[in-house]
Amino acid sequence: MNITLIACSENPEILWNCFRMGNLMLEQMDEVTIFLDGPSVNFASLSSEEYPLQDQAKLFTLSEGVLQA
């Protein structure tokens, strides 16, 4: 199944959950694309110890997920 998740938020918790969901779907052998729009494009600057966005994004792309902005 092809799935596209669209994120348009600067809330780190929302972005973290988006990447986590994408990673979970990749584990289930789905083809997943995450499209970052608006303030979510700057997800790397929102990364923190509580919400490790860069780690989730790295896992997503290394697992053959497609990240678009």
N, C-alpha and C positions, 0 to 999 in steps of 0.2 A: 504494500500500500504506500502511496506517495502522500506525505503529510507536510504542510507548510505551517509554521508557527510565526505569527507576526507580533513583534514587541515594539511598543511605542511608549516607553516610560523611562523616567530617570530614577525610579524606585529600585534600589538594588535587590530587594527581596523578590519583586516581580520578575526581574531579569534572571536571578538565580534559579527561580522555579521554572522559568522558560527553558533554560539550558538543562536543568535536571530532567525535565520532561522529555526534551529532545534526546538526551542520552539514554533514558529508559526506553524510548521508542526505537532507538538504534539497536539496543540489546535485543529487542523483539524482532529484529530483521526488517524493520520498516525503512523506507527511504525518507529522510527528514531534511527539510530546509528550514532554517531560521532566518527570517527577514527582519533586520533591525531598522527601525524608522525613527526619525526625529531625534529626541534626546537619548534614545537607547544606543545610538551609534557610539557614544562615548562610554560604553560599558566598562572599558579597562580602567578608566579613572574613578569609577564607582566601586571597584573591587576593594574588599576589606577582609579582615580576618574572619568576621562573622559571615560574610557573603563572598567567598572566593570565586568571583566571576571569571577571572582569567584562567583559573584551573579548570573550571567547568567548560569554558569555551575551547580550551586546548584539547581536552578529552573529546569534546564533540567533533572537532575538526579531524583529530587523529583517528576517530572511529568512522570516518568517511561521511560525516554530516556536512551539509552545505551551509555556509554562513554567508549571507548577503546583506549589504547595507546600501 
